[in-house]
Amino acid sequence: MKTKFINLMTVLALCTGSVACSKIPAAYRGTFEDRGQGAKLVIKATKAQLTFSDGRELKSKAEDLNFEAISSGKPGIFVRENSANPDLLEIFWLNPNVATRQVVEGFVWFDAEMIYTFLDTKITQSVPGLQLLHCTNGSVMVDTATQTFQMGCPEQSPALEMVRIQK
């Protein structure tokens, strides 16, 4: 499964123009933890908070995929419908290092901490857990002319194995 996530992160991500409701499906809302890595995730309808074992926190609101926001280096949770399967939502949680942001001839790139997963919108029962690809030293490149982007994580990036602990 980890290899699939890494492959998904390294391929070109194309915007299909479809609008995903930026609400997190009810089946994925609740509190989860990865005991092995000491991480805790709280997901609500339109926001999430991830706390790491060292006390560091990422907090963001969910919004539909927005190339302008991503290009500007805005942190957040970006949601879109998967172009290959409309029953899946792709979740891109970005925490950009704005100091690394560069713009050259319609291309924007920067380093970022990234979290990626996908959610099945057909699931109605609370999921027992979910897997998140997490990389602290990823990279993002946006082609502003074509409204496409690429995200990459080093292959050794860990997956967070989140297990539900509360609805």
Backbone bond lengths (Angstrom), bond angles and torsions (degrees), N, CA, C in turn:
res aa  C-N    CA-C-N  psi(-1)  N-CA   C-N-CA  omega(-1)  CA-C   N-CA-C  phi
1 M - - - 1.449 - - 1.525 110.65 -
2 K 1.346 116.69 -39.52 1.457 120.59 -179.31 1.529 110.28 -60.18
3 T 1.331 117.22 -41.23 1.454 120.65 179.26 1.517 110.88 -61.13
4 K 1.339 117.50 -39.31 1.461 120.63 178.35 1.520 110.73 -61.12
5 F 1.346 116.75 -43.56 1.466 120.11 179.37 1.521 110.74 -62.53
6 I 1.333 116.64 -43.59 1.452 119.97 -179.44 1.521 109.86 -63.38
7 N 1.317 117.24 -43.15 1.456 120.37 177.95 1.524 111.31 -62.32
8 L 1.325 117.19 -40.40 1.460 120.08 177.99 1.513 111.51 -62.24
9 M 1.319 117.00 -36.13 1.458 120.68 -177.93 1.517 112.17 -72.78
10 T 1.318 118.18 -25.49 1.453 119.63 -174.71 1.520 113.17 -95.52
11 V 1.310 118.38 -10.98 1.455 119.36 178.09 1.514 110.19 -84.85
12 L 1.303 115.23 160.00 1.457 120.75 178.72 1.510 109.86 -67.18
13 A 1.315 116.42 127.73 1.460 121.80 179.02 1.522 107.56 -98.18
14 L 1.313 117.83 121.31 1.451 122.15 -177.35 1.514 110.38 -107.26
15 C 1.304 115.75 138.05 1.463 120.09 176.65 1.514 108.54 -83.53
16 T 1.298 117.68 126.84 1.448 121.32 -178.37 1.515 112.09 -90.28
17 G 1.307 117.05 -5.38 1.453 119.79 -178.58 1.510 112.44 84.42
18 S 1.322 117.53 -7.27 1.449 119.32 178.91 1.523 109.05 -77.19
19 V 1.294 115.22 152.87 1.451 119.71 -178.51 1.517 109.08 -105.24
20 A 1.294 115.77 124.22 1.460 120.63 175.63 1.513 107.16 -96.75
21 C 1.289 115.90 136.08 1.456 118.51 174.46 1.517 107.02 -64.91
22 S 1.305 116.99 126.69 1.451 120.11 -174.34 1.523 112.84 -76.17
23 K 1.317 117.14 8.18 1.459 119.50 174.15 1.524 108.98 -81.49
24 I 1.326 114.17 140.01 1.456 120.28 176.01 1.532 106.91 -78.04
25 P 1.341 118.37 128.86 1.470 120.02 -179.59 1.532 112.04 -55.03
26 A 1.316 116.39 144.21 1.467 122.91 -175.15 1.531 112.84 -55.65
27 A 1.319 118.27 -33.76 1.464 121.66 -178.12 1.526 112.40 -63.44
28 Y 1.337 117.14 -18.96 1.469 121.64 -176.56 1.526 112.75 -106.11
29 R 1.316 117.66 -0.35 1.461 120.55 179.98 1.525 109.73 -81.79
30 G 1.313 115.99 144.82 1.452 120.96 178.53 1.512 111.02 140.64
31 T 1.318 115.89 -163.50 1.459 122.37 -178.76 1.522 109.23 -114.41
32 F 1.327 114.91 132.09 1.459 122.52 -177.81 1.523 108.26 -130.68
33 E 1.332 115.71 157.75 1.456 118.26 173.41 1.525 110.50 -146.27
34 D 1.307 113.77 152.96 1.457 122.62 171.72 1.523 104.86 -112.02
35 R 1.319 116.45 98.30 1.467 120.70 -174.91 1.527 111.96 -64.25
36 G 1.328 116.36 -34.31 1.462 119.78 -179.26 1.518 112.94 -63.55
37 Q 1.329 116.89 -35.62 1.458 120.58 -179.23 1.526 112.25 -105.37
38 G 1.324 116.90 -2.79 1.456 120.17 177.09 1.515 114.14 70.20
39 A 1.320 117.82 29.24 1.464 121.99 -178.75 1.525 109.97 -103.85
40 K 1.329 115.53 145.53 1.461 121.79 178.71 1.534 108.36 -128.43
41 L 1.322 116.30 134.11 1.458 122.89 -177.50 1.521 109.34 -123.89
42 V 1.323 116.15 127.14 1.463 121.91 175.17 1.529 106.54 -116.58
43 I 1.338 115.67 120.16 1.465 121.12 -178.75 1.521 108.89 -114.17
44 K 1.319 115.76 128.51 1.464 122.41 174.47 1.518 107.64 -116.91
45 A 1.314 117.68 -177.82 1.462 121.62 -174.92 1.525 113.04 -58.27
46 T 1.325 118.10 -40.39 1.459 120.39 -174.50 1.525 113.45 -130.36
47 K 1.330 117.56 15.04 1.461 119.55 178.77 1.519 109.92 -159.02
48 A 1.327 114.65 166.08 1.466 120.28 178.76 1.522 109.50 -149.65
49 Q 1.318 114.13 158.40 1.459 121.54 176.64 1.516 108.07 -137.69
50 L 1.321 116.13 129.35 1.457 122.71 178.23 1.519 107.33 -118.76
51 T 1.328 116.44 123.47 1.460 122.17 179.99 1.518 108.07 -114.79
52 F 1.329 115.50 129.78 1.454 121.57 -179.14 1.522 110.55 -94.76
53 S 1.315 117.05 166.74 1.465 121.95 -176.13 1.527 112.81 -60.21
54 D 1.334 117.56 -26.43 1.463 120.46 179.28 1.530 112.79 -84.98
55 G 1.350 117.31 3.74 1.455 121.80 179.01 1.522 114.49 92.12
56 R 1.334 117.10 -9.87 1.466 120.30 178.66 1.519 109.42 -65.73
57 E 1.341 116.40 141.06 1.463 120.92 -177.92 1.519 111.65 -125.77
58 L 1.312 114.92 142.83 1.461 122.49 167.58 1.519 106.03 -113.84
59 K 1.328 116.74 125.90 1.462 122.12 177.00 1.515 107.05 -128.22
60 S 1.317 116.72 132.13 1.458 119.66 178.91 1.517 111.19 -152.65
61 K 1.308 114.46 156.41 1.459 122.09 171.75 1.519 108.05 -94.54
62 A 1.314 115.58 149.05 1.460 121.07 177.79 1.525 109.20 -88.69
63 E 1.319 115.70 140.81 1.460 121.20 175.47 1.524 108.39 -147.70
64 D 1.323 115.16 160.24 1.452 118.99 176.87 1.528 109.41 -61.60
65 L 1.326 115.97 150.36 1.458 120.90 179.52 1.519 109.13 -50.70
66 N 1.317 116.38 127.97 1.453 122.34 -173.24 1.526 107.47 -136.71
67 F 1.344 116.45 105.28 1.461 120.17 -176.32 1.521 112.36 -64.54
68 E 1.306 117.48 -34.30 1.462 119.83 178.99 1.533 110.21 -63.81
69 A 1.322 116.37 -44.49 1.467 120.29 179.33 1.524 110.94 -64.89
70 I 1.333 117.18 -44.05 1.461 120.18 179.11 1.523 110.11 -64.15
71 S 1.331 117.32 -44.77 1.468 121.32 180.00 1.519 112.54 -60.54
72 S 1.315 116.49 -33.90 1.463 120.00 -178.76 1.522 112.51 -78.76
73 G 1.333 116.86 -9.55 1.460 120.52 -179.91 1.516 112.87 86.30
74 K 1.321 116.02 23.41 1.463 120.23 179.33 1.533 109.62 -73.61
75 P 1.328 117.47 130.16 1.465 118.73 174.77 1.526 110.10 -73.63
76 G 1.313 116.90 152.45 1.451 119.47 176.85 1.511 112.89 162.66
77 I 1.324 113.12 177.40 1.460 121.99 175.80 1.518 106.35 -104.99
78 F 1.317 116.45 117.38 1.455 121.78 -177.37 1.531 108.95 -110.07
79 V 1.313 115.52 130.45 1.461 122.70 -172.55 1.521 108.78 -119.40
80 R 1.327 116.03 137.29 1.469 119.57 172.75 1.517 109.62 -151.10
81 E 1.303 113.99 156.45 1.454 121.36 174.65 1.526 108.34 -71.44
82 N 1.316 116.54 137.07 1.459 121.77 177.84 1.522 108.71 -68.67
83 S 1.328 117.46 130.12 1.469 120.90 -176.99 1.522 112.95 -67.94
84 A 1.326 118.45 -26.51 1.458 121.73 -179.49 1.522 112.82 -87.61
85 N 1.354 117.02 -23.07 1.458 120.90 -177.85 1.525 108.82 -147.60
86 P 1.335 117.64 102.84 1.468 120.32 -176.56 1.529 114.43 -65.51
87 D 1.338 118.04 -8.12 1.470 120.72 175.90 1.525 112.14 -83.85
88 L 1.322 117.22 -4.90 1.458 121.17 -179.90 1.519 110.86 -110.00
89 L 1.319 116.05 139.42 1.457 122.05 170.45 1.517 107.58 -105.62
90 E 1.318 116.10 134.31 1.453 121.03 173.80 1.520 107.71 -95.33
91 I 1.317 115.63 136.33 1.461 122.35 -179.60 1.527 108.06 -116.92
92 F 1.322 116.07 120.72 1.459 123.16 176.81 1.531 106.70 -116.99
93 W 1.315 117.42 110.72 1.464 121.67 179.13 1.516 106.30 -105.67
94 L 1.322 116.21 112.78 1.461 121.57 -174.97 1.517 111.58 -113.48
95 N 1.315 114.42 136.60 1.456 122.61 172.79 1.533 105.78 -128.38
96 P 1.353 116.74 82.11 1.463 120.92 -173.02 1.532 114.05 -68.11
97 N 1.314 115.04 148.99 1.457 122.64 168.43 1.528 104.83 -93.91
98 V 1.315 116.65 91.87 1.468 122.46 -172.45 1.528 111.28 -61.27
99 A 1.316 118.29 -26.98 1.462 121.34 179.62 1.531 111.90 -63.57
100 T 1.341 117.92 -20.58 1.467 121.17 -179.86 1.529 112.21 -95.14
101 R 1.331 117.51 -2.17 1.475 121.74 -175.74 1.530 111.01 -65.64
102 Q 1.342 114.13 130.82 1.462 120.87 177.83 1.527 108.85 -132.60
103 V 1.334 115.69 147.64 1.457 121.72 178.39 1.520 107.80 -130.20
104 V 1.332 117.06 124.00 1.456 122.23 177.67 1.525 108.38 -143.16
105 E 1.328 116.23 119.39 1.468 123.67 172.89 1.524 113.67 44.96
106 G 1.311 117.52 52.36 1.459 121.66 174.99 1.518 115.32 85.33
107 F 1.319 117.45 2.01 1.456 121.35 176.53 1.524 109.03 -113.12
108 V 1.313 115.45 137.78 1.456 122.22 177.32 1.519 106.63 -123.66
109 W 1.320 117.08 134.46 1.463 119.14 174.80 1.510 109.85 -144.92
110 F 1.332 113.39 153.80 1.457 120.52 179.87 1.519 109.26 -163.41
111 D 1.320 114.41 162.95 1.462 121.02 174.01 1.521 107.97 -85.45
112 A 1.322 116.12 151.93 1.468 118.90 -179.04 1.516 110.88 -160.18
113 E 1.305 113.83 151.82 1.455 120.38 164.56 1.523 104.93 -82.07
114 M 1.325 116.52 133.28 1.460 119.78 -175.29 1.517 111.19 -134.40
115 I 1.314 114.04 146.73 1.457 121.76 172.61 1.523 105.69 -130.35
116 Y 1.326 115.86 134.59 1.458 120.27 -178.55 1.517 109.53 -134.60
117 T 1.319 115.22 138.96 1.458 120.85 169.95 1.515 107.75 -158.84
118 F 1.319 115.75 174.93 1.454 120.39 171.82 1.514 108.98 -132.37
119 L 1.345 114.58 151.12 1.457 121.61 -176.25 1.519 109.28 -123.70
120 D 1.314 116.72 135.19 1.465 122.52 178.44 1.528 107.97 -86.51
121 T 1.320 116.44 115.34 1.468 120.88 -177.21 1.520 112.91 -74.22
122 K 1.322 118.22 -13.07 1.472 121.74 179.68 1.530 112.09 -80.62
123 I 1.323 116.95 -17.06 1.467 120.23 179.79 1.522 108.81 -73.91
124 T 1.337 115.81 128.94 1.466 120.02 -179.54 1.523 112.53 -111.77
125 Q 1.325 117.64 -23.89 1.468 121.41 177.45 1.528 109.13 -83.09
126 S 1.314 117.34 148.99 1.466 121.21 177.67 1.520 110.17 -57.16
127 V 1.331 116.11 128.66 1.458 119.92 179.42 1.523 109.49 -74.59
128 P 1.340 117.79 144.35 1.466 120.04 179.98 1.530 112.57 -75.64
129 G 1.317 116.90 -17.86 1.461 120.63 -179.38 1.510 111.06 -176.10
130 L 1.317 115.57 175.35 1.452 120.72 174.76 1.510 109.43 -154.21
131 Q 1.323 114.66 157.86 1.448 121.07 -178.96 1.523 108.71 -110.65
132 L 1.327 116.26 133.35 1.460 122.41 179.25 1.524 108.60 -121.73
133 L 1.315 117.43 131.39 1.455 120.38 169.99 1.518 106.00 -81.55
134 H 1.317 117.26 128.75 1.463 121.60 -177.96 1.519 109.23 -127.56
135 C 1.324 116.41 123.22 1.464 118.18 173.20 1.520 109.38 -132.45
136 T 1.306 114.57 134.60 1.462 120.08 -178.50 1.516 111.67 -88.78
137 N 1.321 117.73 -16.86 1.463 121.12 -177.37 1.523 111.29 -127.93
138 G 1.322 115.67 53.37 1.454 121.21 178.80 1.513 111.22 -87.76
139 S 1.316 115.38 177.68 1.462 120.48 177.34 1.521 109.30 -136.84
140 V 1.328 114.74 147.73 1.456 122.80 -179.56 1.517 107.56 -126.92
141 M 1.334 116.68 133.89 1.456 121.64 173.53 1.523 108.40 -130.16
142 V 1.314 116.38 129.06 1.459 122.16 -179.24 1.519 108.67 -117.69
143 D 1.329 117.12 131.39 1.461 123.30 171.20 1.521 105.66 -97.01
144 T 1.315 117.09 104.18 1.463 120.50 -173.95 1.526 112.49 -69.66
145 A 1.325 118.00 -25.85 1.464 120.66 -179.90 1.525 111.88 -70.84
146 T 1.333 117.10 -41.58 1.467 120.59 -177.01 1.522 112.65 -99.35
147 Q 1.331 117.33 -3.99 1.467 121.85 -178.48 1.528 111.38 56.31
148 T 1.322 115.46 46.09 1.462 121.97 174.87 1.520 108.37 -121.60
149 F 1.314 116.06 161.44 1.450 118.80 177.22 1.513 110.68 -148.87
150 Q 1.319 113.76 159.44 1.459 121.66 174.98 1.517 107.06 -126.99
151 M 1.313 115.02 144.43 1.453 120.73 174.46 1.513 106.96 -130.86
152 G 1.297 115.76 141.50 1.454 119.39 -179.83 1.503 111.77 -136.55
153 C 1.314 115.21 143.02 1.462 122.82 176.38 1.516 107.85 -127.62
154 P 1.325 117.15 144.32 1.461 118.67 173.44 1.529 110.51 -58.79
155 E 1.308 116.49 148.15 1.464 120.53 -175.04 1.524 113.37 -60.51
156 Q 1.313 117.62 -28.90 1.462 119.91 -178.72 1.525 112.43 -81.88
157 S 1.313 118.74 8.72 1.469 121.23 -179.68 1.530 110.22 -61.66
158 P 1.329 116.41 134.57 1.468 119.34 -175.56 1.529 112.52 -79.37
159 A 1.296 114.37 153.82 1.456 120.46 170.54 1.515 106.93 -99.34
160 L 1.307 116.46 136.10 1.465 121.14 173.27 1.520 106.69 -89.50
161 E 1.305 116.92 122.38 1.466 123.51 178.99 1.526 107.39 -96.98
162 M 1.307 116.52 88.99 1.449 121.69 -174.11 1.537 110.56 -86.00
163 V 1.331 116.14 128.21 1.461 122.81 179.15 1.519 107.91 -114.30
164 R 1.328 115.28 133.22 1.470 119.30 -178.92 1.529 110.31 -64.04
165 I 1.340 114.73 133.51 1.462 119.67 174.68 1.522 111.18 -119.74
166 Q 1.349 116.64 -13.23 1.469 120.01 -179.86 1.518 108.78 -161.63
167 K 1.350 116.04 143.83 1.468 120.60 176.87 1.494 111.11 -77.86
